Amino acid sequence: MKKLIIINGTMGTGKTTICKILYKKLNNSVWLDGDWCWMMNPFKVTEENKRMAEDNITYLLNNFLENPDFEYVIFSWVMHNENIFDVLLEKLQKNEFQRYKISLVCSPEELKKRMLKDGREEKDIEMSLGRLKSYERMNTIKVDTTNTAVEKTVNEIVNIVDR
């Protein structure tokens, strides 16, 4: 059975870094970064744009889940509340798959250090720090990336989905 691996976390927890390696480590896999589905200039968060992004994401995920060449479908996105999972997963019900919801978390100090190193704006750092605790309350598997080598985190996720 196909495996849908959903990786969320606030900005700076390592979603992109982890997924770049994860999808190459898992044979017959494909990776969708939710951010790709609404790269626009200027970036505007409106109800219409949110709906468009959700439609883009679910369209691609459904196609990946229906494609017999893929065993693993990896999806990464911020998803800072449980409702976002529900909205997206509801639109994927026609496909049969195992679902893994994994939240990447790290300490506030590590998060700030990473975001400063990446050149993120202060408003984004504050927003990300403010959302960090919301991930602890989600019904997801938590993977702490604080002071953990990327390869070790990737291996931990592989072990979770291949148990």
Z-matrix of the N, CA and C atoms (Angstrom, degrees):
N
C 1 1.447
C 2 1.525 1 109.18
N 3 1.326 2 115.08 1 142.50
C 4 1.460 3 120.32 2 178.89
C 5 1.524 4 110.62 3 -63.33
N 6 1.323 5 113.98 4 154.46
C 7 1.457 6 120.36 5 179.03
C 8 1.518 7 109.17 6 -122.64
N 9 1.328 8 115.61 7 122.29
C 10 1.461 9 121.85 8 174.74
C 11 1.523 10 106.87 9 -98.58
N 12 1.312 11 115.85 10 116.19
C 13 1.463 12 122.29 11 -178.91
C 14 1.518 13 107.13 12 -106.87
N 15 1.320 14 115.96 13 110.21
C 16 1.462 15 121.28 14 -179.53
C 17 1.520 16 107.40 15 -102.63
N 18 1.311 17 115.58 16 120.48
C 19 1.462 18 120.83 17 -178.85
C 20 1.520 19 108.15 18 -116.39
N 21 1.327 20 114.56 19 118.30
C 22 1.455 21 118.69 20 177.98
C 23 1.521 22 109.46 21 -122.26
N 24 1.288 23 115.23 22 174.62
C 25 1.461 24 122.60 23 179.37
C 26 1.507 25 107.58 24 157.90
N 27 1.303 26 115.24 25 157.30
C 28 1.451 27 118.92 26 179.69
C 29 1.532 28 109.70 27 -69.67
N 30 1.322 29 116.42 28 164.07
C 31 1.466 30 120.17 29 178.86
C 32 1.522 31 109.06 30 -54.06
N 33 1.339 32 115.89 31 133.79
C 34 1.461 33 120.59 32 174.92
C 35 1.514 34 115.72 33 97.77
N 36 1.328 35 117.64 34 -2.86
C 37 1.469 36 118.98 35 -178.54
C 38 1.521 37 112.58 36 -84.72
N 39 1.335 38 118.31 37 -11.61
C 40 1.456 39 120.68 38 175.03
C 41 1.512 40 116.38 39 111.12
N 42 1.319 41 118.29 40 15.62
C 43 1.475 42 120.93 41 -176.47
C 44 1.534 43 112.03 42 -56.20
N 45 1.302 44 117.24 43 -52.20
C 46 1.465 45 120.46 44 -177.08
C 47 1.527 46 110.78 45 -65.86
N 48 1.306 47 117.16 46 -45.64
C 49 1.464 48 121.51 47 -179.91
C 50 1.523 49 110.73 48 -58.71
N 51 1.321 50 116.87 49 -46.21
C 52 1.469 51 122.06 50 -179.00
C 53 1.527 52 110.31 51 -65.99
N 54 1.318 53 117.27 52 -47.49
C 55 1.474 54 120.78 53 -175.28
C 56 1.519 55 112.57 54 -67.56
N 57 1.327 56 118.20 55 -31.00
C 58 1.467 57 121.16 56 177.30
C 59 1.527 58 110.73 57 -58.99
N 60 1.312 59 116.23 58 -34.39
C 61 1.470 60 120.73 59 -179.98
C 62 1.522 61 110.75 60 -90.44
N 63 1.332 62 116.16 61 -39.90
C 64 1.466 63 121.19 62 -176.63
C 65 1.521 64 112.37 63 -57.53
N 66 1.329 65 117.52 64 -47.34
C 67 1.468 66 118.82 65 -175.21
C 68 1.526 67 111.54 66 -68.30
N 69 1.327 68 117.18 67 -25.49
C 70 1.465 69 119.81 68 176.31
C 71 1.528 70 111.44 69 -79.41
N 72 1.313 71 116.14 70 -26.39
C 73 1.469 72 120.71 71 -179.29
C 74 1.530 73 111.51 72 -78.79
N 75 1.315 74 117.19 73 -31.55
C 76 1.466 75 121.84 74 -179.97
C 77 1.527 76 108.94 75 -92.60
N 78 1.324 77 116.32 76 111.63
C 79 1.465 78 120.05 77 178.26
C 80 1.522 79 110.56 78 -62.68
N 81 1.316 80 115.92 79 148.73
C 82 1.468 81 122.50 80 179.82
C 83 1.528 82 111.19 81 59.08
N 84 1.313 83 115.25 82 48.67
C 85 1.463 84 119.46 83 -178.94
C 86 1.527 85 110.56 84 -124.57
N 87 1.318 86 113.69 85 162.19
C 88 1.458 87 122.08 86 175.76
C 89 1.520 88 106.71 87 -141.38
N 90 1.325 89 116.48 88 148.15
C 91 1.462 90 121.14 89 -176.85
C 92 1.522 91 109.99 90 -127.17
N 93 1.310 92 115.35 91 131.56
C 94 1.460 93 122.60 92 174.07
C 95 1.521 94 108.69 93 -119.59
N 96 1.311 95 116.46 94 122.84
C 97 1.462 96 122.14 95 172.50
C 98 1.527 97 106.12 96 -94.19
N 99 1.318 98 117.27 97 120.80
C 100 1.460 99 121.18 98 -177.64
C 101 1.519 100 113.77 99 -56.26
N 102 1.328 101 116.71 100 -28.53
C 103 1.463 102 119.95 101 179.73
C 104 1.523 103 111.83 102 -63.08
N 105 1.330 104 116.92 103 -28.88
C 106 1.461 105 120.20 104 -178.89
C 107 1.527 106 111.43 105 -64.01
N 108 1.318 107 116.11 106 -23.05
C 109 1.467 108 120.72 107 -173.65
C 110 1.518 109 113.55 108 -84.58
N 111 1.318 110 116.58 109 -0.23
C 112 1.465 111 117.16 110 172.76
C 113 1.526 112 112.14 111 -154.38
N 114 1.327 113 113.56 112 47.01
C 115 1.469 114 119.37 113 171.34
C 116 1.520 115 107.02 114 -76.88
N 117 1.305 116 115.52 115 112.79
C 118 1.459 117 120.41 116 -177.97
C 119 1.519 118 109.70 117 -143.81
N 120 1.322 119 115.05 118 157.04
C 121 1.450 120 120.61 119 178.57
C 122 1.518 121 108.64 120 -135.14
N 123 1.322 122 118.14 121 114.22
C 124 1.458 123 126.01 122 3.73
C 125 1.531 124 111.03 123 -79.36
N 126 1.323 125 115.27 124 153.09
C 127 1.454 126 121.45 125 178.22
C 128 1.528 127 108.17 126 -76.09
N 129 1.333 128 116.20 127 118.53
C 130 1.467 129 121.09 128 -178.39
C 131 1.518 130 109.28 129 -126.99
N 132 1.318 131 116.11 130 123.81
C 133 1.460 132 120.52 131 175.51
C 134 1.523 133 107.41 132 -94.00
N 135 1.329 134 114.91 133 96.83
C 136 1.461 135 121.69 134 176.00
C 137 1.519 136 107.36 135 -121.65
N 138 1.315 137 117.23 136 165.58
C 139 1.467 138 120.16 137 178.23
C 140 1.527 139 110.97 138 -60.02
N 141 1.327 140 116.42 139 -41.11
C 142 1.468 141 119.96 140 179.18
C 143 1.529 142 111.33 141 -63.55
N 144 1.333 143 116.89 142 -42.38
C 145 1.460 144 120.00 143 179.92
C 146 1.530 145 111.59 144 -69.91
N 147 1.326 146 117.44 145 -35.74
C 148 1.473 147 120.36 146 175.62
C 149 1.524 148 110.28 147 -61.90
N 150 1.319 149 116.15 148 -46.26
C 151 1.474 150 121.45 149 179.24
C 152 1.528 151 110.50 150 -61.37
N 153 1.327 152 116.57 151 -41.98
C 154 1.457 153 120.92 152 178.46
C 155 1.532 154 110.43 153 -61.81
N 156 1.335 155 117.21 154 -45.28
C 157 1.467 156 120.95 155 179.97
C 158 1.525 157 110.66 156 -62.15
N 159 1.330 158 116.94 157 -44.95
C 160 1.476 159 120.80 158 177.79
C 161 1.522 160 110.96 159 -59.81
N 162 1.327 161 116.94 160 -43.28
C 163 1.471 162 120.59 161 178.82
C 164 1.530 163 111.09 162 -64.43
N 165 1.321 164 116.77 163 -43.18
C 166 1.464 165 120.59 164 177.88
C 167 1.526 166 110.90 165 -60.39
N 168 1.323 167 115.93 166 -46.59
C 169 1.463 168 121.19 167 -178.49
C 170 1.523 169 110.85 168 -62.52
N 171 1.312 170 116.85 169 -50.06
C 172 1.471 171 118.53 170 -176.33
C 173 1.525 172 111.75 171 -69.10
N 174 1.321 173 117.59 172 -31.62
C 175 1.465 174 120.14 173 175.71
C 176 1.534 175 109.98 174 -61.06
N 177 1.317 176 115.78 175 -49.80
C 178 1.462 177 120.01 176 -179.21
C 179 1.525 178 111.66 177 -65.93
N 180 1.328 179 117.36 178 -44.79
C 181 1.467 180 119.56 179 179.85
C 182 1.523 181 111.40 180 -61.03
N 183 1.317 182 117.64 181 -43.21
C 184 1.466 183 120.04 182 177.39
C 185 1.524 184 111.24 183 -60.33
N 186 1.319 185 117.59 184 -42.30
C 187 1.467 186 120.16 185 178.23
C 188 1.524 187 111.23 186 -64.22
N 189 1.306 188 117.50 187 -42.02
C 190 1.463 189 120.83 188 178.30
C 191 1.532 190 110.60 189 -64.18
N 192 1.330 191 116.38 190 -41.59
C 193 1.467 192 120.33 191 -178.90
C 194 1.526 193 112.02 192 -68.80
N 195 1.307 194 117.12 193 -28.62
C 196 1.469 195 121.10 194 179.07
C 197 1.525 196 112.61 195 -83.30
N 198 1.305 197 117.70 196 -18.96
C 199 1.460 198 121.66 197 -176.97
C 200 1.532 199 110.00 198 -76.18
N 201 1.334 200 118.28 199 121.07
C 202 1.458 201 120.90 200 -177.11
C 203 1.530 202 114.10 201 -68.18
N 204 1.324 203 117.91 202 -12.49
C 205 1.462 204 120.42 203 -179.95
C 206 1.525 205 113.33 204 -76.41
N 207 1.322 206 117.04 205 -15.79
C 208 1.467 207 119.66 206 -176.21
C 209 1.516 208 111.71 207 -107.40
N 210 1.318 209 115.22 208 129.47
C 211 1.463 210 121.92 209 173.25
C 212 1.527 211 110.39 210 -96.46
N 213 1.319 212 115.54 211 -35.29
C 214 1.464 213 122.14 212 -179.05
C 215 1.521 214 109.26 213 -117.83
N 216 1.317 215 115.59 214 130.01
C 217 1.459 216 121.56 215 173.44
C 218 1.517 217 106.07 216 -117.98
N 219 1.323 218 116.12 217 117.20
C 220 1.462 219 122.05 218 -177.28
C 221 1.522 220 107.87 219 -106.03
N 222 1.314 221 115.24 220 131.06
C 223 1.461 222 120.80 221 178.68
C 224 1.519 223 108.41 222 -130.59
N 225 1.315 224 116.71 223 124.35
C 226 1.472 225 120.48 224 178.36
C 227 1.525 226 109.80 225 -121.82
N 228 1.319 227 113.61 226 139.86
C 229 1.462 228 120.15 227 178.83
C 230 1.518 229 108.03 228 -169.02
N 231 1.315 230 117.66 229 162.21
C 232 1.462 231 122.20 230 -177.77
C 233 1.540 232 111.38 231 -61.22
N 234 1.301 233 119.56 232 -51.33
C 235 1.475 234 125.54 233 179.37
C 236 1.540 235 112.29 234 35.16
N 237 1.306 236 116.82 235 77.38
C 238 1.457 237 122.47 236 -173.14
C 239 1.530 238 114.46 237 -85.48
N 240 1.325 239 117.71 238 0.06
C 241 1.466 240 118.98 239 172.17
C 242 1.524 241 110.26 240 -145.69
N 243 1.309 242 114.67 241 157.64
C 244 1.467 243 122.55 242 -174.58
C 245 1.528 244 112.59 243 -61.53
N 246 1.312 245 117.44 244 -29.64
C 247 1.464 246 121.87 245 -178.87
C 248 1.532 247 112.09 246 -59.70
N 249 1.316 248 117.16 247 -34.84
C 250 1.470 249 120.78 248 -179.12
C 251 1.530 250 109.39 249 -63.86
N 252 1.330 251 117.00 250 -42.42
C 253 1.469 252 120.91 251 175.32
C 254 1.528 253 109.55 252 -56.50
N 255 1.329 254 115.44 253 -49.89
C 256 1.462 255 120.78 254 -175.94
C 257 1.525 256 111.91 255 -58.89
N 258 1.321 257 116.85 256 -44.94
C 259 1.466 258 121.36 257 -178.65
C 260 1.528 259 110.30 258 -60.99
N 261 1.321 260 116.19 259 -45.32
C 262 1.465 261 119.78 260 -178.08
C 263 1.525 262 111.84 261 -71.65
N 264 1.329 263 117.17 262 -45.98
C 265 1.464 264 120.21 263 -176.58
C 266 1.522 265 112.37 264 -66.13
N 267 1.322 266 116.76 265 -31.28
C 268 1.462 267 120.72 266 178.09
C 269 1.531 268 111.32 267 -59.69
N 270 1.314 269 116.20 268 -32.88
C 271 1.460 270 121.16 269 -178.43
C 272 1.530 271 112.79 270 -84.53
N 273 1.340 272 116.97 271 -0.58
C 274 1.463 273 121.03 272 -179.50
C 275 1.518 274 111.87 273 -110.14
N 276 1.313 275 118.18 274 8.75
C 277 1.455 276 122.10 275 -173.21
C 278 1.525 277 114.76 276 -62.47
N 279 1.320 278 118.35 277 -22.70
C 280 1.464 279 118.82 278 -177.30
C 281 1.527 280 112.03 279 -73.22
N 282 1.322 281 117.30 280 -12.87
C 283 1.457 282 121.63 281 179.74
C 284 1.525 283 110.28 282 -101.34
N 285 1.333 284 115.26 283 144.11
C 286 1.455 285 119.98 284 177.63
C 287 1.535 286 108.20 285 -97.41
N 288 1.332 287 115.98 286 124.13
C 289 1.458 288 120.07 287 -178.23
C 290 1.524 289 109.47 288 -161.18
N 291 1.334 290 114.90 289 158.29
C 292 1.455 291 120.95 290 170.24
C 293 1.515 292 107.00 291 -88.26
N 294 1.317 293 116.05 292 140.02
C 295 1.464 294 120.90 293 -175.39
C 296 1.525 295 109.74 294 -114.33
N 297 1.322 296 115.01 295 134.02
C 298 1.463 297 122.33 296 175.87
C 299 1.521 298 107.44 297 -126.87
N 300 1.321 299 116.67 298 117.68
C 301 1.463 300 121.70 299 178.29
C 302 1.531 301 107.28 300 -105.97
N 303 1.322 302 115.89 301 113.14
C 304 1.461 303 121.77 302 -174.68
C 305 1.524 304 109.06 303 -121.89
N 306 1.324 305 115.73 304 126.12
C 307 1.464 306 121.12 305 176.40
C 308 1.521 307 109.47 306 -104.90
N 309 1.330 308 115.57 307 124.33
C 310 1.452 309 120.01 308 172.90
C 311 1.522 310 107.60 309 -85.33
N 312 1.307 311 116.11 310 129.29
C 313 1.464 312 122.12 311 179.62
C 314 1.529 313 108.64 312 -130.62
N 315 1.306 314 115.80 313 161.42
C 316 1.465 315 121.19 314 173.79
C 317 1.527 316 107.72 315 -157.86
N 318 1.323 317 116.19 316 171.64
C 319 1.463 318 120.02 317 -179.91
C 320 1.531 319 109.47 318 -69.54
N 321 1.327 320 116.87 319 153.89
C 322 1.476 321 119.73 320 177.30
C 323 1.534 322 111.94 321 -58.10
N 324 1.320 323 116.60 322 -37.86
C 325 1.466 324 120.27 323 -179.75
C 326 1.532 325 110.86 324 -63.76
N 327 1.325 326 116.15 325 -44.75
C 328 1.460 327 120.97 326 179.28
C 329 1.527 328 110.75 327 -65.37
N 330 1.332 329 116.33 328 -41.45
C 331 1.459 330 120.63 329 179.66
C 332 1.526 331 110.82 330 -59.79
N 333 1.316 332 116.48 331 -48.19
C 334 1.463 333 120.62 332 -179.26
C 335 1.527 334 110.53 333 -63.03
N 336 1.330 335 117.38 334 -42.66
C 337 1.467 336 122.10 335 179.18
C 338 1.531 337 110.65 336 -58.69
N 339 1.329 338 116.96 337 -46.63
C 340 1.470 339 121.52 338 -179.58
C 341 1.523 340 111.66 339 -63.91
N 342 1.325 341 115.09 340 -43.94
C 343 1.458 342 118.63 341 -176.42
C 344 1.525 343 111.82 342 -68.63
N 345 1.331 344 116.88 343 -36.90
C 346 1.465 345 119.98 344 175.10
C 347 1.528 346 110.49 345 -64.59
N 348 1.328 347 116.27 346 -42.06
C 349 1.471 348 121.25 347 178.40
C 350 1.530 349 111.06 348 -61.11
N 351 1.348 350 116.50 349 -36.25
C 352 1.467 351 121.59 350 179.24
C 353 1.523 352 112.88 351 -78.21
N 354 1.331 353 117.36 352 -5.93
C 355 1.453 354 120.74 353 -179.73
C 356 1.519 355 114.00 354 76.81
N 357 1.340 356 116.45 355 26.83
C 358 1.472 357 120.22 356 -179.62
C 359 1.523 358 110.38 357 -71.54
N 360 1.322 359 114.95 358 152.17
C 361 1.465 360 121.18 359 179.54
C 362 1.524 361 110.04 360 -72.78
N 363 1.325 362 115.39 361 151.27
C 364 1.467 363 121.55 362 -177.72
C 365 1.530 364 111.86 363 -57.32
N 366 1.349 365 116.92 364 -39.14
C 367 1.475 366 119.36 365 179.75
C 368 1.527 367 111.29 366 -63.51
N 369 1.336 368 116.91 367 -36.63
C 370 1.466 369 120.41 368 178.00
C 371 1.526 370 111.21 369 -69.93
N 372 1.327 371 116.64 370 -37.82
C 373 1.468 372 120.70 371 177.77
C 374 1.522 373 109.47 372 -62.90
N 375 1.318 374 116.99 373 -46.79
C 376 1.474 375 120.53 374 -179.40
C 377 1.533 376 111.13 375 -63.79
N 378 1.328 377 117.15 376 -41.75
C 379 1.461 378 120.36 377 179.03
C 380 1.532 379 109.93 378 -63.10
N 381 1.318 380 116.54 379 -44.53
C 382 1.463 381 121.18 380 -178.74
C 383 1.530 382 110.84 381 -63.84
N 384 1.316 383 116.77 382 -44.45
C 385 1.470 384 120.61 383 177.59
C 386 1.530 385 110.83 384 -61.48
N 387 1.330 386 116.43 385 -39.17
C 388 1.460 387 121.05 386 179.22
C 389 1.516 388 113.53 387 -66.31
N 390 1.315 389 117.13 388 -29.00
C 391 1.468 390 121.40 389 -178.76
C 392 1.525 391 113.21 390 -88.19
N 393 1.310 392 117.63 391 -14.08
C 394 1.462 393 121.67 392 -173.08
C 395 1.529 394 112.95 393 -52.98
N 396 1.311 395 117.77 394 -44.06
C 397 1.467 396 121.14 395 -178.46
C 398 1.530 397 113.27 396 -67.06
N 399 1.327 398 117.31 397 -28.28
C 400 1.473 399 119.56 398 -179.47
C 401 1.524 400 111.44 399 -62.30
N 402 1.321 401 117.58 400 -29.62
C 403 1.468 402 120.78 401 -179.93
C 404 1.529 403 111.33 402 -71.53
N 405 1.308 404 117.10 403 -29.68
C 406 1.470 405 120.72 404 178.07
C 407 1.527 406 111.13 405 -64.80
N 408 1.332 407 117.26 406 -29.64
C 409 1.472 408 121.61 407 -177.19
C 410 1.529 409 113.48 408 -87.53
N 411 1.321 410 117.94 409 -8.18
C 412 1.464 411 120.62 410 -176.56
C 413 1.524 412 111.85 411 -75.55
N 414 1.324 413 114.14 412 153.75
C 415 1.462 414 121.42 413 176.99
C 416 1.533 415 108.72 414 -82.51
N 417 1.334 416 115.16 415 71.40
C 418 1.460 417 122.59 416 -177.49
C 419 1.522 418 108.96 417 -139.56
N 420 1.321 419 115.27 418 164.88
C 421 1.461 420 121.12 419 171.38
C 422 1.528 421 106.42 420 -81.37
N 423 1.323 422 117.50 421 127.04
C 424 1.466 423 120.99 422 -178.69
C 425 1.525 424 109.86 423 -93.43
N 426 1.331 425 115.50 424 132.90
C 427 1.453 426 122.05 425 174.70
C 428 1.526 427 106.53 426 -124.92
N 429 1.334 428 115.85 427 114.01
C 430 1.462 429 121.39 428 -177.31
C 431 1.528 430 109.14 429 -84.71
N 432 1.323 431 116.03 430 123.00
C 433 1.462 432 121.16 431 -177.98
C 434 1.530 433 112.13 432 -100.69
N 435 1.333 434 117.71 433 5.16
C 436 1.458 435 121.33 434 179.32
C 437 1.523 436 109.38 435 -63.69
N 438 1.310 437 116.81 436 125.24
C 439 1.471 438 122.49 437 176.37
C 440 1.526 439 113.06 438 51.56
N 441 1.323 440 117.15 439 31.62
C 442 1.457 441 121.31 440 179.60
C 443 1.524 442 108.59 441 -116.98
N 444 1.313 443 116.03 442 132.77
C 445 1.464 444 120.39 443 178.69
C 446 1.529 445 109.07 444 -62.38
N 447 1.313 446 116.42 445 144.35
C 448 1.465 447 122.34 446 -178.42
C 449 1.533 448 110.31 447 -55.35
N 450 1.322 449 116.82 448 -47.51
C 451 1.471 450 120.78 449 -178.12
C 452 1.530 451 111.50 450 -60.07
N 453 1.328 452 117.29 451 -37.26
C 454 1.467 453 120.85 452 178.33
C 455 1.533 454 110.58 453 -65.90
N 456 1.323 455 116.72 454 -40.65
C 457 1.464 456 120.84 455 177.74
C 458 1.526 457 110.22 456 -64.82
N 459 1.325 458 116.56 457 -43.66
C 460 1.469 459 120.54 458 178.20
C 461 1.523 460 109.85 459 -59.74
N 462 1.322 461 117.32 460 -45.89
C 463 1.469 462 120.83 461 179.08
C 464 1.525 463 111.95 462 -61.94
N 465 1.322 464 117.26 463 -36.98
C 466 1.461 465 120.75 464 176.84
C 467 1.525 466 110.89 465 -61.90
N 468 1.318 467 117.34 466 -42.48
C 469 1.462 468 121.49 467 179.50
C 470 1.536 469 109.84 468 -67.39
N 471 1.319 470 117.37 469 -42.82
C 472 1.465 471 120.67 470 177.14
C 473 1.521 472 109.88 471 -57.90
N 474 1.324 473 117.96 472 -44.13
C 475 1.464 474 121.57 473 178.03
C 476 1.522 475 112.03 474 -62.20
N 477 1.301 476 117.58 475 -37.59
C 478 1.480 477 121.33 476 178.90
C 479 1.524 478 110.17 477 -62.92
N 480 1.316 479 117.88 478 -46.33
C 481 1.471 480 120.30 479 -173.90
C 482 1.519 481 112.83 480 -82.99
N 483 1.311 482 117.72 481 -17.36
C 484 1.460 483 119.87 482 -179.48
C 485 1.531 484 113.79 483 -105.24
N 486 1.328 485 117.48 484 14.52
C 487 1.471 486 120.93 485 177.44
C 488 1.503 487 110.28 486 -66.46
